[in-house]
């Protein structure tokens, strides 16, 4: 980072750690507030471009196997809803049934509510 960029980056970090608004910090230090906002705007761009190249040497002792385990997700999901009156509803539904969540929500919405 260049000297000027580093200067504004340092000012930005100091402003953020001081707890002051950028405009108040700029007035206190007699600097241009636009430069602080520009540094703040450019920070995500700079962070995204700071890549590091890492070279990895192959390890001859490592073994690669082609065996893979098949993982099957559970098909039943347990759910629970706590109503405002203290009633707790518990139910399970099959994930393969796409209509189950909407059916449960429609049923809950149709319950009488008393405040």
Buried (B, 14 or more C-beta within 10 A) or exposed (E): EEEEEEBBBEBBEEBEEEEBEBEEBBEEBEBEBEBBBEBBEBBEEEEEEEEEEEEEEEEEEEEEEEEEEEEEEEEEEEEEEEEEEEEEEEEEBEEEEEEBEEEBEEEEEEEEEEE
